[in-house]
Amino acid sequence: MRPRRAAVTRPPGLGSSGSSHAAAPVTPVAARTRGIPAPDEQARLRGSLGAALRRARAERRLSQRSLAALTGCHPRTVERLEAGQIRPTTAMVAALAHALAVPPGCSPPGRREQMETLRVELAAAAGPSLVPSTAGGARRRRRRLRKARLAASAVAVPILRAQHGLRPQRQAAREVPPDVARAVRRFR
């Protein structure tokens, strides 16, 4: 068995290469994609994206909490977006446009065009503060949105049935043909 090597320690202030140079300054692009926006950027986001979100939310009579549920995000995220306290990602803008495009339970024929128009409007309102989504972030957003849609449909279907006087249909017990039963047993 080999003996363990001693860990190399460096004096404070030295990088991994041993040089005493400070880390490279943060570029404007990196600064734009991370952290809390500067006060002037917050004011611009509040006036453009925040106002557009509030207007669209008010037109559909949605609360911040219900918009967050439809979008698949935390209610605080919607609150911060409207206040200009965080930068929106492209995936978040798409999810917001999807949730705000039509009222829940409706499916008009021009839904896709309406959703795309709203997405472009929100992206334009975000302007240069719009942050590109990472692959992992986009996957998480899609997964949360899928779960939110399932939850919304689970709630909406009984309500729509009650409004229209429809009763749930029961599945009739059917006999399985013998040849199908044999085929199923063969693959078990």
C-alpha positions, 0 to 999 in steps of 0.5 A, a space after each residue: 500500500 502506498 503512503 499518503 502524500 502530504 497536502 500542499 498548502 499555500 500561503 494566503 493570497 496565492 492562487 493554484 499556480 502559486 502566483 500572487 496575482 489576483 483573480 481576473 476581474 469579472 467581465 460585464 457579461 458575467 456580471 450581467 448573468 449573476 447576482 442581484 441587478 444594480 439599482 438602475 437595472 432594478 428600476 428599469 426591470 421594474 418599469 418594463 418587465 414588472 409592469 408587463 407582468 402585472 398588467 398581463 396578470 391583472 388582465 387574467 385576474 391571477 394572483 402572484 401565487 396562482 401565476 407561480 403555480 401555473 408557471 411551476 415556480 415559487 411565488 417569491 420568484 414572481 414577486 421578485 420579477 415584478 419588483 425587478 429584483 432578479 433577472 429573468 431567464 429565457 426559460 422563465 419568460 417562456 413559462 410565464 408566457 405559457 401561463 399568461 397566454 390564455 386563461 386556465 381551462 380555455 384553449 382558443 385556436 390562436 393560443 400558440 400565436 398569442 403565447 409567442 407574442 407574449 413571450 416576445 413582449 416579455 423578452 423585449 421588456 427584460 431587454 439586456 437583463 434577459 439571462 440565457 438558461 442553462 441546460 440544467 435550468 431549462 430541464 428543471 423548469 420543464 419538469 416543474 412546468 409539467 408537474 404544474 400542468 398536471 396539478 392544474 388539470 387534476 383540479 380543472 377537470 372536476 370543476 369543468 365537469 361540475 360546471 357542464 353537468 358531466 359525470 365521470 364515466 366508469 370503465 366497464 369491466 371487459 373480458 380479455 380475449 384468451 389469445 391476448 391473455 396468453 401473449 401477456 403471460 408469455 412476456 411476464 
